[in-house]
Amino acid sequence: MKKNIAFIISSMTPGGAERVVSILANNLTYKYNVFLYSLDNKQSFYKLNKNVKYINLLKDGLQQSNSIMTAIFNNRKIIQNITKQLNKDKIDVCVSFMTETNILSIIASKFCKIPIIISERNNPFEEAKKLNKFWKILKRFVYPWCNFLVVQTVDIKNFYLKKIENSKLIIIQNPLNPEFNEELVNKREKTILTVGRLTPQKNQEFLLRVFAKINNLNWRLVIIGSGELLNSLKELSKKLNIENNVLFLGKKKNVEDYYTKAGIFAFSSHYEGFPNALAEALYFKLPCISFNCPTGPSELIKENVNGYLIEMGDFDGYYNKLKHMMENPETCNRLSEASRKSVEHLNVINITKKWTNIIENASTIR
């Protein structure tokens, strides 16, 4: 008989963690009865297999959290809702994503006496700066209760070694989208592509400034993603006199159409957990340039083999390499030849197998 497993995440809006959850949930239905709990009242942005039971745990929403008492009330309600649903669905193993959701899910799973796997999806050094004191204390106290913590890189694992037993820490990188068509590569255009939320973390402002300095009117910069900085980035493109060569396309479900036509993929994040967009670009044989930010790019890009890694903050280094790529198609062709091979290990079969192993190990723990 199939085991019942539940994925828990704050929402299924566009994002890297959400995409990974949808892929794993869809591909684990062959072996498990899969439930997906979202801590909001919205539909999933990502397509889910008909066998995935998608459940919104907070259909009525929460009170606006403007005081400690309200925050406690809200989090207590979330824990109660998770606990009730886990018991109702007779879940055998719980899998949670993202820090705050992880904390609440660990507590709920302990009430239900079921094993829990948690997963961090961003750079913990930076996330630690964002968490308020309340969540920091809870994280320090609650995280060691998990049965396993899944991270994406060695650096992130090392961060947690002082806090969690080594035997509980597992490195599993993110899977590539199995719906991508590996044969679909169109004629390349003079387009620099970047994909990511429009937030300070992703640092699209830097790309606009580099692109403006190159000032090559035969090229376009295409930015896919939505977020808080949309208006300010548009204003900056006007100030830099490049608005006619910059396209802000918002969030796209058919992002592969843009990977297959672009000439170069540019990445400029201040930090990452594991850069899904960069891995996807390599899969579609794009020559890539990226800051060597913590963490992830250095595990995907081999310098001058499938792309270029630029030290953080090195404007001139980034400018010179990007300009060289734009002016030398033979360089781009050489880099693209090694791109897909460098991410073949991220295929969904390999990654799903690793998740299956850890779920099976967790299911033996009570």
C-alpha positions in Angstrom: 0.0 0.0 0.0 1.3 3.5 -0.9 2.4 5.7 1.9 0.8 9.2 2.4 3.3 12.1 2.2 2.5 15.8 2.6 4.4 18.7 1.2 3.9 21.9 3.1 4.8 25.4 1.8 3.6 28.9 2.5 2.2 29.4 -1.1 2.5 28.1 -4.6 3.0 31.5 -6.2 5.9 31.9 -8.8 9.2 31.1 -7.2 12.1 28.7 -7.2 11.0 26.7 -4.1 7.4 26.5 -5.3 8.6 25.2 -8.7 10.7 22.5 -7.0 7.7 21.5 -4.8 5.5 21.1 -7.9 8.0 19.0 -9.7 8.7 16.7 -6.8 5.0 16.4 -5.9 4.1 15.5 -9.5 6.9 13.0 -9.9 6.4 11.2 -6.6 2.8 10.2 -7.3 4.0 7.0 -8.9 5.1 5.8 -5.5 3.1 7.8 -2.9 -0.2 9.3 -2.2 0.9 12.9 -2.4 -0.8 15.8 -0.6 0.3 19.4 -1.0 -0.7 21.9 1.7 -0.4 25.6 1.0 -0.6 28.1 3.9 -2.8 30.5 2.0 -6.1 30.6 0.0 -4.6 30.8 -3.6 -4.4 28.4 -6.5 -1.1 27.0 -7.6 0.7 28.9 -10.2 2.4 25.7 -11.3 0.6 22.8 -13.0 0.0 19.9 -10.7 -0.6 16.3 -11.5 -4.3 15.3 -11.1 -3.1 12.8 -8.5 -1.7 15.5 -6.2 -4.3 16.5 -3.6 -3.8 20.3 -3.3 -5.2 21.8 -0.1 -5.4 25.4 1.1 -5.0 25.3 4.8 -5.9 29.0 5.4 -9.0 29.6 3.3 -10.2 32.3 5.7 -6.9 34.1 5.9 -5.3 35.4 9.1 -5.5 38.6 11.2 -3.1 41.3 10.2 0.0 40.6 12.3 0.6 44.0 13.9 1.4 42.9 17.5 3.1 40.0 19.3 -0.2 38.6 20.5 -1.7 38.6 16.9 1.5 36.9 15.6 1.2 34.2 18.3 -2.5 33.8 17.5 -1.9 33.4 13.8 1.0 30.9 14.2 -1.0 28.9 16.7 -3.9 28.7 14.1 -1.5 27.6 11.4 -0.1 24.9 13.6 -3.6 23.7 14.5 -4.6 23.6 10.9 -1.5 21.7 9.8 -1.9 19.2 12.7 -5.6 18.7 11.9 -4.9 18.0 8.2 -2.0 15.7 8.9 -4.2 13.6 11.1 -7.1 13.7 8.7 -5.0 12.5 5.8 -3.1 10.0 7.9 0.2 11.3 6.7 3.2 9.0 7.1 6.0 11.6 6.3 5.8 15.4 6.2 8.1 17.4 3.9 8.3 21.2 4.5 9.9 24.0 2.6 11.1 27.5 3.7 12.2 28.6 7.2 9.0 29.9 8.9 6.9 27.1 7.4 9.6 24.6 8.5 9.4 25.8 12.1 5.6 25.5 12.3 5.5 22.2 10.4 8.1 20.7 12.8 5.9 21.6 15.8 2.8 20.2 14.1 4.5 17.0 13.1 5.7 16.4 16.6 2.1 16.8 17.9 1.1 14.1 15.3 4.2 12.0 16.1 5.2 11.6 12.4 8.7 12.1 10.9 9.5 15.4 9.1 11.9 16.4 6.4 12.6 20.1 6.1 14.3 22.0 3.3 16.0 25.4 3.2 15.9 27.0 -0.2 17.9 30.2 0.2 21.3 31.4 1.5 21.1 30.9 5.3 23.8 33.6 5.9 21.5 36.2 4.3 18.2 34.7 5.6 19.6 35.0 9.2 19.8 38.8 8.7 16.1 38.9 7.7 14.6 36.8 10.5 13.3 38.7 13.5 14.4 37.7 17.0 11.3 35.7 17.6 11.9 33.4 14.6 15.6 33.2 15.2 15.0 31.8 18.7 12.4 29.4 17.5 14.6 28.2 14.6 17.6 27.6 16.9 15.3 25.7 19.3 13.1 23.8 16.9 15.3 22.9 13.8 17.2 20.1 15.7 13.9 18.3 16.1 13.7 17.6 12.4 14.5 14.1 11.1 16.4 15.4 8.0 17.3 18.8 6.6 17.8 19.0 2.9 20.1 21.7 1.5 21.4 22.4 -2.0 25.2 23.1 -1.6 28.2 22.2 0.6 28.5 25.7 1.9 24.9 25.6 3.2 25.4 22.2 4.8 28.5 23.6 6.6 26.4 26.5 7.9 24.1 24.0 9.7 26.7 21.6 10.9 27.1 23.5 14.2 23.4 23.4 14.8 22.2 20.0 13.5 23.7 16.5 13.5 25.7 15.7 10.4 23.6 12.5 9.8 20.5 14.7 9.4 22.0 17.0 6.8 21.4 15.9 3.2 22.5 17.7 0.0 20.1 17.4 -2.9 20.2 20.0 -5.7 17.1 21.2 -7.5 15.7 19.3 -10.4 15.3 20.6 -13.9 11.8 21.0 -15.2 10.9 17.6 -16.8 8.5 19.4 -19.2 11.4 21.1 -20.9 12.0 19.9 -24.4 15.8 19.2 -24.9 15.5 19.3 -28.6 13.9 22.8 -28.6 16.7 25.2 -29.4 15.8 27.9 -31.8 18.0 30.3 -33.8 19.8 32.5 -31.3 18.9 36.2 -31.2 21.0 39.2 -30.0 19.3 39.0 -26.7 20.6 39.0 -23.1 18.2 37.1 -20.9 17.8 37.2 -17.1 15.1 35.4 -15.1 14.2 36.1 -11.4 12.0 38.0 -9.0 12.5 41.8 -9.2 14.0 42.2 -5.7 17.2 43.6 -4.3 18.6 40.1 -3.9 18.5 39.5 -7.7 20.3 42.8 -8.4 18.8 43.5 -11.9 19.8 47.1 -11.4 23.4 46.0 -11.9 22.6 44.4 -15.3 20.8 47.6 -16.5 23.9 49.7 -15.7 26.3 47.3 -17.4 24.1 47.0 -20.4 23.8 50.8 -20.6 27.6 51.2 -20.6 28.0 48.7 -23.4 25.4 50.6 -25.3 25.1 48.2 -28.2 21.8 49.0 -29.9 21.8 45.8 -31.8 21.2 43.8 -28.6 18.2 43.7 -26.2 18.1 42.9 -22.5 15.0 40.8 -21.6 14.0 40.6 -18.0 11.5 37.9 -16.9 10.0 38.2 -13.4 7.8 40.3 -11.3 8.3 42.0 -8.0 8.6 45.1 -5.9 11.3 46.8 -7.9 9.5 46.8 -11.3 8.7 50.5 -11.4 12.1 51.6 -10.1 13.9 49.4 -12.6 11.7 50.8 -15.5 12.6 54.3 -14.3 16.3 53.5 -14.2 16.2 52.1 -17.8 14.7 55.5 -18.9 17.4 57.5 -17.0 20.0 55.3 -18.7 18.4 55.9 -22.1 18.1 52.2 -22.8 14.3 51.8 -22.3 13.8 50.9 -26.0 16.2 48.0 -25.7 15.0 46.6 -22.4 11.9 44.4 -22.1 10.2 43.8 -18.8 8.0 40.7 -19.5 6.7 39.9 -16.0 6.3 36.3 -14.9 6.0 33.7 -17.6 4.9 30.1 -17.6 6.4 29.5 -21.0 9.9 30.6 -19.9 11.6 27.9 -22.1 10.5 29.9 -25.2 12.9 32.6 -24.1 15.7 30.3 -23.1 15.7 28.8 -26.6 16.0 32.1 -28.4 18.3 34.1 -26.2 22.0 34.6 -27.1 23.4 35.0 -23.6 22.1 34.4 -20.1 23.2 37.0 -17.4 22.9 36.5 -13.7 23.7 39.1 -11.1 22.3 38.0 -7.7 23.9 39.1 -4.5 23.2 35.6 -3.1 21.3 32.5 -3.9 20.3 29.1 -2.3 20.6 27.3 -5.6 20.0 29.3 -8.8 17.3 27.4 -10.7 17.3 29.9 -13.6 21.0 29.5 -14.1 20.7 25.7 -14.2 17.8 26.0 -16.7 19.8 28.4 -18.9 22.7 25.9 -19.1 20.2 23.1 -19.9 19.1 25.1 -23.0 22.8 25.5 -24.1 23.1 29.2 -23.2 26.5 30.7 -22.6 26.3 32.1 -19.1 27.8 34.9 -17.1 27.2 35.2 -13.4 28.5 36.8 -10.2 30.3 34.2 -8.1 27.8 34.8 -5.3 27.1 32.6 -2.3 25.8 30.0 -3.1 25.4 27.9 -6.2 26.9 29.5 -9.3 30.3 28.1 -8.7 28.8 24.6 -8.5 27.2 25.1 -12.0 29.7 27.2 -14.0 33.2 26.2 -14.8 35.2 29.2 -15.7 35.7 29.6 -19.4 34.2 26.2 -20.0 30.5 26.8 -20.0 30.5 30.4 -18.9 32.2 33.1 -16.8 32.2 33.6 -13.1 32.8 37.2 -12.0 33.8 38.2 -8.4 31.2 40.0 -6.5 31.1 43.7 -7.2 33.6 43.7 -10.0 31.8 46.0 -12.5 34.6 46.2 -14.9 35.2 42.4 -14.9 31.5 41.8 -15.6 31.4 44.5 -18.3 34.4 43.2 -20.1 33.4 39.6 -20.2 29.8 40.4 -21.2 30.9 42.8 -23.9 33.4 40.1 -25.2 30.5 37.6 -25.4 28.3 40.0 -27.3 31.0 40.8 -29.8 32.4 37.2 -30.3 29.8 34.6 -31.3 32.5 32.0 -31.6 33.1 32.3 -27.9 29.4 31.9 -27.1 29.3 28.8 -29.4 32.2 27.3 -27.6 30.7 27.9 -24.1 27.3 26.6 -25.2 28.8 23.3 -26.3 29.5 22.4 -22.7 26.4 23.9 -21.1 23.8 21.1 -21.2 26.3 18.4 -20.2 27.2 20.3 -17.1 23.7 20.0 -15.7 22.7 16.5 -16.9 22.9 15.2 -13.3 20.0 17.5 -12.4 17.4 15.5 -14.4 14.2 14.8 -12.5 14.8 11.0 -12.4 18.1 11.4 -10.5 16.7 14.1 -8.1 13.4 12.2 -7.4 15.4 9.1 -6.6 17.4 11.0 -4.0 14.2 12.4 -2.4 12.6 8.9 -2.5 15.5 7.5 -0.5 15.3 10.2 2.2 11.5 9.8 2.4 11.9 6.0 2.8 14.6 6.5 5.5 12.4 9.0 7.4 9.3 6.7 7.2 11.2 4.2 9.4 11.6 6.8 12.2 9.0 7.2 14.9 
